Amino acid sequence: MATTIKDLGNGLIARWSTAADQERIATLFGHVFRRTADDPPNERMIAYVHHQMSGQHPLIGPNDVALVEDTRSGMVVAATAVMRQRWEYAGIPFTLSRAEPVAAHEEYRNRGLVRATFDLMHARSAEQGDLAQCITGIPYFYRQFGYEFAVDLGGSRAVMLAAIPEAKEGQAEPFMVRDATLDDLPQIRMLYERERSRLAGGLPILVSASFDHDHWRWTLTGQTAEAGEGWNTHMIIRPDGQTIGYVLTGRVRWSPEKVRILGMMVEPGAPLTAVMPPVLRALRAMAPSIPVIPPKPGEPRQLVFVLGASHPVYDALGRDLIARSEPPYGWYVRVPNVPLFLRHIRAVLERRLAGSFLAGYTGELKIDFFKGGLRMVFEEGRIAFIEPWQAPIYGDETSACFPPLVFLQLLFGRRSLEELRAWHDDVWADDEPAMLLNSLFPKQQSWVLPLD
Protein backbone atom coordinates (compact mmCIF):
# COMPACT_ATOMS: atom_id res chain seq x y z
CA MET A 1 0.00 0.00 0.00
CA ALA A 2 1.40 3.35 -1.04
CA THR A 3 2.59 5.77 1.61
CA THR A 4 0.67 9.04 1.54
CA ILE A 5 2.18 12.31 2.74
CA LYS A 6 0.09 15.43 2.23
CA ASP A 7 1.54 18.90 2.82
CA LEU A 8 -1.02 20.98 4.72
CA GLY A 9 1.14 24.10 4.88
CA ASN A 10 2.75 25.89 7.84
CA GLY A 11 4.94 22.89 8.57
CA LEU A 12 1.99 20.49 8.94
CA ILE A 13 1.84 17.19 7.08
CA ALA A 14 -0.79 14.45 7.06
CA ARG A 15 0.40 10.87 6.78
CA TRP A 16 -0.02 7.33 8.06
CA SER A 17 1.77 6.26 11.23
CA THR A 18 4.76 4.02 11.76
CA ALA A 19 5.79 2.13 14.89
CA ALA A 20 8.17 5.01 15.69
CA ASP A 21 5.17 7.33 16.18
CA GLN A 22 3.59 5.30 18.98
CA GLU A 23 4.74 7.41 21.94
CA ARG A 24 3.85 10.71 20.28
CA ILE A 25 0.39 9.44 19.33
CA ALA A 26 -0.16 8.14 22.86
CA THR A 27 0.94 11.52 24.23
CA LEU A 28 -1.64 13.30 22.07
CA PHE A 29 -4.54 11.05 23.09
CA GLY A 30 -3.49 11.12 26.74
CA HIS A 31 -3.44 14.92 26.61
CA VAL A 32 -6.70 15.46 24.72
CA PHE A 33 -8.81 12.95 26.64
CA ARG A 34 -8.55 14.69 30.01
CA ARG A 35 -11.65 15.76 31.84
CA THR A 36 -10.22 19.20 32.68
CA ALA A 37 -7.20 21.23 31.61
CA ASP A 38 -5.64 20.69 35.05
CA ASP A 39 -5.86 16.90 34.97
CA PRO A 40 -2.80 14.73 34.31
CA PRO A 41 -2.61 12.75 31.05
CA ASN A 42 -5.29 10.10 30.63
CA GLU A 43 -3.38 6.90 31.40
CA ARG A 44 -6.17 4.70 30.10
CA MET A 45 -6.00 6.32 26.67
CA ILE A 46 -2.23 5.98 26.62
CA ALA A 47 -2.51 2.26 27.36
CA TYR A 48 -5.26 1.94 24.75
CA VAL A 49 -3.05 3.43 22.02
CA HIS A 50 -0.17 1.17 22.99
CA HIS A 51 -2.47 -1.83 22.61
CA GLN A 52 -3.76 -0.65 19.26
CA MET A 53 -0.26 -0.15 17.88
CA SER A 54 1.34 -3.20 19.51
CA GLY A 55 0.97 -5.43 16.48
CA GLN A 56 -1.18 -7.84 18.54
CA HIS A 57 -4.56 -6.15 18.10
CA PRO A 58 -6.68 -8.09 15.55
CA LEU A 59 -8.17 -4.97 13.93
CA ILE A 60 -5.36 -2.40 13.84
CA GLY A 61 -1.58 -2.20 13.73
CA PRO A 62 1.28 0.30 14.02
CA ASN A 63 0.68 1.66 10.50
CA ASP A 64 -3.05 2.31 10.89
CA VAL A 65 -3.25 5.73 12.55
CA ALA A 66 -3.86 8.67 10.22
CA LEU A 67 -2.05 11.63 11.75
CA VAL A 68 -1.03 15.22 11.32
CA GLU A 69 2.53 16.09 12.36
CA ASP A 70 3.93 19.52 13.01
CA THR A 71 7.35 19.09 11.44
CA ARG A 72 8.63 22.19 13.21
CA SER A 73 8.21 20.67 16.68
CA GLY A 74 7.88 16.98 15.83
CA MET A 75 4.53 16.85 17.67
CA VAL A 76 1.63 14.71 16.49
CA VAL A 77 -1.17 17.28 16.70
CA ALA A 78 -4.13 15.34 15.30
CA ALA A 79 -4.78 11.66 14.82
CA THR A 80 -7.46 9.14 13.87
CA ALA A 81 -6.89 5.47 14.65
CA VAL A 82 -8.49 3.20 12.06
CA MET A 83 -9.73 -0.30 12.84
CA ARG A 84 -10.92 -2.60 10.06
CA GLN A 85 -14.05 -4.56 10.85
CA ARG A 86 -16.55 -6.86 9.18
CA TRP A 87 -20.27 -6.36 9.62
CA GLU A 88 -23.13 -8.30 8.09
CA TYR A 89 -26.30 -6.92 6.54
CA ALA A 90 -29.03 -9.57 6.66
CA GLY A 91 -26.28 -12.18 6.52
CA ILE A 92 -24.28 -10.56 3.71
CA PRO A 93 -20.78 -9.59 4.93
CA PHE A 94 -19.08 -6.32 4.10
CA THR A 95 -15.91 -4.70 5.39
CA LEU A 96 -15.67 -1.19 6.76
CA SER A 97 -13.15 1.04 8.49
CA ARG A 98 -13.91 2.31 11.98
CA ALA A 99 -12.38 5.54 13.30
CA GLU A 100 -11.66 5.18 17.02
CA PRO A 101 -10.34 7.24 18.75
CA VAL A 102 -10.05 10.69 17.15
CA ALA A 103 -8.26 13.71 18.62
CA ALA A 104 -6.85 17.13 17.79
CA HIS A 105 -4.65 19.18 20.10
CA GLU A 106 -6.58 22.23 21.33
CA GLU A 107 -3.94 24.63 19.99
CA TYR A 108 -4.40 23.24 16.47
CA ARG A 109 -8.18 23.05 16.23
CA ASN A 110 -10.42 24.68 13.63
CA ARG A 111 -7.80 24.16 10.92
CA GLY A 112 -9.37 21.13 9.24
CA LEU A 113 -6.80 18.69 10.65
CA VAL A 114 -9.31 16.04 11.69
CA ARG A 115 -10.79 16.27 8.21
CA ALA A 116 -7.30 15.68 6.79
CA THR A 117 -6.97 12.46 8.79
CA PHE A 118 -10.43 11.34 7.65
CA ASP A 119 -9.45 12.03 4.04
CA LEU A 120 -6.57 9.61 4.50
CA MET A 121 -8.87 7.02 6.06
CA HIS A 122 -11.50 7.35 3.34
CA ALA A 123 -8.91 7.00 0.58
CA ARG A 124 -7.35 3.89 2.12
CA SER A 125 -10.76 2.42 2.89
CA ALA A 126 -11.77 2.80 -0.75
CA GLU A 127 -8.47 1.25 -1.85
CA GLN A 128 -9.17 -1.75 0.38
CA GLY A 129 -12.64 -2.23 -1.10
CA ASP A 130 -14.59 -1.24 2.00
CA LEU A 131 -18.22 -0.34 1.38
CA ALA A 132 -18.59 1.88 4.45
CA GLN A 133 -16.92 3.61 7.37
CA CYS A 134 -18.20 4.06 10.91
CA ILE A 135 -17.50 5.69 14.26
CA THR A 136 -19.10 5.85 17.73
CA GLY A 137 -18.71 9.61 17.87
CA ILE A 138 -19.89 12.81 19.51
CA PRO A 139 -23.17 14.43 18.35
CA TYR A 140 -23.25 16.20 14.99
CA PHE A 141 -19.51 16.54 14.39
CA TYR A 142 -19.00 13.67 11.95
CA ARG A 143 -21.94 14.64 9.78
CA GLN A 144 -19.48 17.18 8.36
CA PHE A 145 -17.55 14.26 6.85
CA GLY A 146 -20.55 12.40 5.38
CA TYR A 147 -21.61 10.29 8.38
CA GLU A 148 -25.15 9.71 9.62
CA PHE A 149 -26.60 8.08 12.76
CA ALA A 150 -27.82 5.06 10.82
CA VAL A 151 -27.44 1.98 13.07
CA ASP A 152 -28.47 1.55 16.70
CA LEU A 153 -25.67 1.71 19.27
CA GLY A 154 -26.41 0.49 22.77
CA GLY A 155 -29.78 0.78 24.40
CA SER A 156 -30.01 -0.54 27.96
CA ARG A 157 -32.00 -1.68 30.97
CA ALA A 158 -30.71 -1.08 34.52
CA VAL A 159 -31.26 -3.31 37.55
CA MET A 160 -30.49 -2.06 41.06
CA LEU A 161 -28.31 -4.48 43.01
CA ALA A 162 -30.47 -3.99 46.08
CA ALA A 163 -33.54 -5.19 44.16
CA ILE A 164 -32.05 -8.51 43.07
CA PRO A 165 -34.00 -11.30 44.81
CA GLU A 166 -32.10 -13.46 47.28
CA ALA A 167 -31.87 -17.22 46.95
CA LYS A 168 -34.08 -19.25 49.23
CA GLU A 169 -32.30 -20.12 52.44
CA GLY A 170 -30.59 -23.49 52.29
CA GLN A 171 -31.24 -23.88 48.54
CA ALA A 172 -28.26 -24.36 46.23
CA GLU A 173 -27.99 -22.15 43.17
CA PRO A 174 -29.24 -23.97 40.05
CA PHE A 175 -26.84 -21.96 37.86
CA MET A 176 -23.44 -20.43 38.54
CA VAL A 177 -20.92 -18.26 36.69
CA ARG A 178 -17.22 -18.92 36.07
CA ASP A 179 -14.50 -17.22 34.02
CA ALA A 180 -14.20 -18.43 30.43
CA THR A 181 -11.08 -20.24 29.22
CA LEU A 182 -9.67 -20.85 25.77
CA ASP A 183 -11.29 -24.29 25.83
CA ASP A 184 -14.68 -22.54 25.86
CA LEU A 185 -14.06 -20.71 22.58
CA PRO A 186 -16.06 -23.05 20.29
CA GLN A 187 -19.15 -22.74 22.50
CA ILE A 188 -18.62 -19.00 23.02
CA ARG A 189 -18.62 -18.46 19.28
CA MET A 190 -21.81 -20.50 18.84
CA LEU A 191 -23.52 -18.57 21.64
CA TYR A 192 -22.50 -15.26 20.08
CA GLU A 193 -23.85 -16.36 16.71
CA ARG A 194 -27.07 -17.30 18.44
CA GLU A 195 -27.22 -13.90 20.17
CA ARG A 196 -26.69 -11.90 17.00
CA SER A 197 -29.17 -14.09 15.09
CA ARG A 198 -31.99 -13.53 17.56
CA LEU A 199 -35.33 -12.07 16.65
CA ALA A 200 -35.98 -8.45 17.58
CA GLY A 201 -39.44 -7.02 17.09
CA GLY A 202 -40.42 -10.18 15.22
CA LEU A 203 -37.60 -9.86 12.65
CA PRO A 204 -33.99 -11.08 12.65
CA ILE A 205 -31.25 -8.64 13.63
CA LEU A 206 -30.39 -6.70 10.45
CA VAL A 207 -26.81 -5.46 11.01
CA SER A 208 -24.37 -7.16 13.36
CA ALA A 209 -20.62 -7.57 13.80
CA SER A 210 -18.85 -10.72 12.69
CA PHE A 211 -15.54 -11.71 14.23
CA ASP A 212 -13.42 -14.82 14.14
CA HIS A 213 -11.71 -17.28 16.49
CA ASP A 214 -8.52 -15.20 16.74
CA HIS A 215 -10.48 -12.12 17.78
CA TRP A 216 -12.34 -14.06 20.47
CA ARG A 217 -8.99 -15.42 21.66
CA TRP A 218 -7.70 -11.85 21.90
CA THR A 219 -10.67 -10.83 24.04
CA LEU A 220 -9.67 -13.58 26.50
CA THR A 221 -5.89 -13.20 26.47
CA GLY A 222 -5.01 -9.80 24.97
CA GLN A 223 -7.41 -7.19 26.34
CA THR A 224 -6.55 -5.43 29.60
CA ALA A 225 -8.33 -3.36 32.23
CA GLU A 226 -5.56 -0.73 31.97
CA ALA A 227 -6.64 0.01 28.40
CA GLY A 228 -10.33 -0.29 29.28
CA GLU A 229 -10.91 -2.57 26.34
CA GLY A 230 -13.81 -4.85 25.63
CA TRP A 231 -15.31 -7.30 28.07
CA ASN A 232 -14.73 -10.25 30.35
CA THR A 233 -16.41 -13.46 29.20
CA HIS A 234 -18.04 -15.65 31.82
CA MET A 235 -19.69 -19.01 31.31
CA ILE A 236 -23.04 -19.89 32.88
CA ILE A 237 -22.94 -23.43 34.23
CA ARG A 238 -25.09 -25.96 36.04
CA PRO A 239 -23.86 -27.48 39.33
CA ASP A 240 -22.60 -30.53 37.40
CA GLY A 241 -20.33 -28.25 35.33
CA GLN A 242 -22.41 -28.32 32.13
CA THR A 243 -22.08 -24.99 30.31
CA ILE A 244 -25.40 -23.56 29.17
CA GLY A 245 -24.60 -19.95 28.29
CA TYR A 246 -22.36 -16.91 28.57
CA VAL A 247 -22.48 -13.41 29.97
CA LEU A 248 -20.14 -10.59 28.90
CA THR A 249 -19.30 -7.97 31.53
CA GLY A 250 -17.54 -4.70 30.86
CA ARG A 251 -13.86 -5.04 31.66
CA VAL A 252 -13.98 -1.83 33.70
CA ARG A 253 -16.51 0.40 35.40
CA TRP A 254 -16.58 3.86 33.84
CA SER A 255 -18.66 4.94 36.82
CA PRO A 256 -18.22 3.38 40.27
CA GLU A 257 -21.96 2.77 40.51
CA LYS A 258 -22.49 0.93 37.21
CA VAL A 259 -21.45 -2.49 35.93
CA ARG A 260 -22.13 -2.97 32.24
CA ILE A 261 -23.38 -6.26 30.77
CA LEU A 262 -22.60 -6.27 27.04
CA GLY A 263 -23.94 -9.66 26.00
CA MET A 264 -25.83 -12.65 27.34
CA MET A 265 -27.17 -15.78 25.71
CA VAL A 266 -28.10 -19.31 26.71
CA GLU A 267 -28.37 -22.57 24.84
CA PRO A 268 -31.76 -23.73 23.50
CA GLY A 269 -33.76 -25.39 26.23
CA ALA A 270 -32.31 -23.30 29.06
CA PRO A 271 -35.13 -21.03 30.30
CA LEU A 272 -33.90 -17.49 30.82
CA THR A 273 -36.49 -16.89 33.52
CA ALA A 274 -34.83 -19.61 35.61
CA VAL A 275 -31.28 -18.59 34.68
CA MET A 276 -31.60 -14.84 35.40
CA PRO A 277 -31.97 -14.76 39.23
CA PRO A 278 -28.83 -16.82 40.05
CA VAL A 279 -26.85 -15.02 37.32
CA LEU A 280 -27.92 -11.65 38.73
CA ARG A 281 -26.72 -12.73 42.15
CA ALA A 282 -23.40 -13.90 40.68
CA LEU A 283 -22.94 -10.59 38.86
CA ARG A 284 -23.75 -8.70 42.05
CA ALA A 285 -21.05 -10.67 43.87
CA MET A 286 -18.37 -9.97 41.25
CA ALA A 287 -19.29 -6.29 40.70
CA PRO A 288 -16.91 -4.82 43.33
CA SER A 289 -13.94 -6.64 41.76
CA ILE A 290 -14.36 -4.86 38.42
CA PRO A 291 -11.89 -1.94 38.41
CA VAL A 292 -13.03 1.66 38.08
CA ILE A 293 -11.37 3.73 35.32
CA PRO A 294 -10.24 6.34 36.27
CA PRO A 295 -9.97 5.19 39.92
CA LYS A 296 -12.46 6.89 42.20
CA PRO A 297 -14.31 5.91 45.37
CA GLY A 298 -17.75 4.36 45.21
CA GLU A 299 -19.51 1.03 45.34
CA PRO A 300 -21.50 -0.58 42.50
CA ARG A 301 -25.22 -0.03 42.80
CA GLN A 302 -26.62 -1.24 39.50
CA LEU A 303 -26.18 -3.67 36.63
CA VAL A 304 -26.71 -2.00 33.26
CA PHE A 305 -27.60 -4.48 30.51
CA VAL A 306 -26.43 -2.76 27.30
CA LEU A 307 -28.01 -5.22 24.88
CA GLY A 308 -29.74 -3.07 22.28
CA ALA A 309 -33.25 -1.81 21.77
CA SER A 310 -34.71 -5.21 22.71
CA HIS A 311 -33.34 -8.51 23.96
CA PRO A 312 -34.71 -11.73 25.50
CA VAL A 313 -32.86 -10.81 28.70
CA TYR A 314 -35.03 -7.71 29.07
CA ASP A 315 -38.15 -9.88 28.87
CA ALA A 316 -36.72 -12.34 31.40
CA LEU A 317 -35.90 -9.56 33.86
CA GLY A 318 -39.51 -8.45 33.92
CA ARG A 319 -40.92 -4.97 34.35
CA ASP A 320 -40.70 -4.89 38.14
CA LEU A 321 -36.94 -5.45 38.27
CA ILE A 322 -36.01 -2.92 35.57
CA ALA A 323 -35.31 0.43 37.23
CA ARG A 324 -34.43 2.45 34.14
CA SER A 325 -34.56 2.07 30.36
CA GLU A 326 -32.37 3.98 27.92
CA PRO A 327 -33.00 4.08 24.15
CA PRO A 328 -30.11 3.41 21.78
CA TYR A 329 -27.68 6.07 20.66
CA GLY A 330 -26.39 5.58 17.12
CA TRP A 331 -23.43 4.37 15.14
CA TYR A 332 -22.34 7.00 12.66
CA VAL A 333 -22.11 5.29 9.25
CA ARG A 334 -20.77 6.64 5.99
CA VAL A 335 -21.60 4.93 2.68
CA PRO A 336 -19.65 6.78 -0.02
CA ASN A 337 -21.27 4.90 -2.92
CA VAL A 338 -24.88 4.02 -2.13
CA PRO A 339 -25.59 2.34 -5.52
CA LEU A 340 -22.55 0.11 -5.01
CA PHE A 341 -23.74 -0.88 -1.52
CA LEU A 342 -27.23 -1.63 -2.86
CA ARG A 343 -25.75 -3.82 -5.58
CA HIS A 344 -23.84 -5.68 -2.86
CA ILE A 345 -27.09 -6.48 -0.99
CA ARG A 346 -29.17 -7.01 -4.14
CA ALA A 347 -30.13 -10.56 -3.07
CA VAL A 348 -31.61 -9.24 0.19
CA LEU A 349 -33.64 -6.59 -1.64
CA GLU A 350 -34.96 -9.10 -4.17
CA ARG A 351 -35.89 -11.51 -1.37
CA ARG A 352 -37.81 -8.78 0.46
CA LEU A 353 -39.61 -7.82 -2.72
CA ALA A 354 -40.53 -11.45 -3.47
CA GLY A 355 -42.06 -11.77 0.00
CA SER A 356 -44.19 -8.66 -0.38
CA PHE A 357 -47.43 -7.82 -2.21
CA LEU A 358 -45.20 -6.32 -4.94
CA ALA A 359 -43.71 -9.69 -5.90
CA GLY A 360 -42.92 -9.73 -9.62
CA TYR A 361 -42.79 -5.94 -9.79
CA THR A 362 -41.66 -4.27 -13.03
CA GLY A 363 -40.80 -0.58 -13.05
CA GLU A 364 -38.21 1.87 -11.88
CA LEU A 365 -37.40 3.94 -8.83
CA LYS A 366 -35.62 7.28 -9.10
CA ILE A 367 -34.44 8.74 -5.79
CA ASP A 368 -33.15 12.30 -5.55
CA PHE A 369 -30.59 13.03 -2.80
CA PHE A 370 -30.32 16.69 -3.88
CA LYS A 371 -26.57 16.16 -4.36
CA GLY A 372 -26.99 13.25 -6.75
CA GLY A 373 -29.29 10.27 -6.56
CA LEU A 374 -29.85 6.72 -7.73
CA ARG A 375 -32.01 4.78 -10.17
CA MET A 376 -33.21 1.22 -9.65
CA VAL A 377 -34.81 -0.74 -12.49
CA PHE A 378 -36.96 -3.80 -11.74
CA GLU A 379 -37.93 -6.51 -14.19
CA GLU A 380 -40.45 -9.11 -13.00
CA GLY A 381 -39.27 -8.85 -9.42
CA ARG A 382 -35.55 -8.87 -10.20
CA ILE A 383 -33.29 -5.83 -9.97
CA ALA A 384 -31.84 -5.21 -13.42
CA PHE A 385 -29.92 -1.99 -12.69
CA ILE A 386 -28.81 0.08 -9.73
CA GLU A 387 -26.92 3.13 -10.89
CA PRO A 388 -26.21 6.77 -10.01
CA TRP A 389 -28.84 9.21 -11.24
CA GLN A 390 -29.19 12.97 -11.33
CA ALA A 391 -32.58 14.65 -11.39
CA PRO A 392 -32.96 16.61 -14.66
CA ILE A 393 -33.41 20.36 -14.67
CA TYR A 394 -36.80 20.04 -16.37
CA GLY A 395 -39.45 17.38 -16.04
CA ASP A 396 -40.84 15.46 -13.08
CA GLU A 397 -39.11 12.08 -13.06
CA THR A 398 -38.30 11.83 -9.35
CA SER A 399 -40.04 9.00 -7.47
CA ALA A 400 -38.80 9.87 -3.98
CA CYS A 401 -36.55 12.40 -2.32
CA PHE A 402 -34.26 12.37 0.73
CA PRO A 403 -31.87 15.03 2.03
CA PRO A 404 -28.21 13.96 1.87
CA LEU A 405 -27.41 11.15 4.36
CA VAL A 406 -31.00 10.70 5.62
CA PHE A 407 -31.56 7.78 3.24
CA LEU A 408 -28.98 5.82 5.26
CA GLN A 409 -31.45 5.62 8.16
CA LEU A 410 -33.91 3.86 5.84
CA LEU A 411 -31.25 1.67 4.25
CA PHE A 412 -30.08 0.33 7.62
CA GLY A 413 -33.59 -0.12 8.99
CA ARG A 414 -33.27 2.42 11.81
CA ARG A 415 -36.26 4.48 10.73
CA SER A 416 -39.27 3.68 8.59
CA LEU A 417 -40.21 5.76 5.60
CA GLU A 418 -43.25 7.08 7.48
CA GLU A 419 -41.07 8.17 10.41
CA LEU A 420 -38.65 9.96 8.11
CA ARG A 421 -41.51 11.67 6.28
CA ALA A 422 -42.95 12.84 9.59
CA TRP A 423 -39.62 14.20 10.85
CA HIS A 424 -38.23 15.68 7.62
CA ASP A 425 -40.34 17.95 5.46
CA ASP A 426 -38.05 17.29 2.50
CA VAL A 427 -38.51 13.49 2.57
CA TRP A 428 -41.31 12.42 0.27
CA ALA A 429 -42.35 9.61 -2.05
CA ASP A 430 -45.20 9.09 -4.51
CA ASP A 431 -47.71 6.36 -3.67
CA GLU A 432 -46.28 3.43 -5.62
CA PRO A 433 -42.62 4.32 -4.92
CA ALA A 434 -43.53 4.55 -1.21
CA MET A 435 -44.95 1.02 -1.34
CA LEU A 436 -41.78 -0.14 -3.05
CA LEU A 437 -39.51 1.57 -0.53
CA ASN A 438 -41.46 0.09 2.37
CA SER A 439 -41.07 -3.38 0.89
CA LEU A 440 -37.36 -2.98 0.15
CA PHE A 441 -36.37 -1.24 3.41
CA PRO A 442 -38.53 -2.28 6.37
CA LYS A 443 -37.75 -0.96 9.82
CA GLN A 444 -35.54 -3.55 11.49
CA GLN A 445 -33.37 -3.56 14.61
CA SER A 446 -29.58 -3.95 14.54
CA TRP A 447 -27.12 -4.95 17.24
CA VAL A 448 -23.46 -4.16 16.58
CA LEU A 449 -21.14 -5.05 19.46
CA PRO A 450 -18.14 -2.66 19.49
CA LEU A 451 -15.08 -4.86 19.00
CA ASP A 452 -12.31 -2.76 20.48
Secondary structure, DSSP 8 states (H G I E B T S, - for coil): ----EEEEETTEEEEE--GGGHHHHHHHHHHHT-SSTTS---HHHHHHHHHHTSS--SS--TT-EEEEEETTTTEEEEEEEEEEEEEEETTEEEEEEEEEEEEE-GGG-SSSHHHHHHHHHHHHHHHTT-SEEEE---TTGGGGGT-EEEEEE--EEEEEGGGS----TT---S-EEEE--GGGHHHHHHHHHHHHT-EETTEE-SEEEE--HHHHHHHHHT--TTTT-SEEEEEEE-TTS-EEEEEEEESSBSSTTEEEEEEEEE-TT--HHHHHHHHHHHHHHHGGGS-BSS-------EEEE---S--HHHHHH-TTTEEEEE--EEEEEE-S-HHHHHHHTHHHHHHHHHTSTTTT--EEEEEE-SS-EEEEEEETTEEEEEEE----SSS---SEE--TTTHHHHHTTSS-HHHHHHH-TT-EE-HHHHHHHHHHS-----B-----
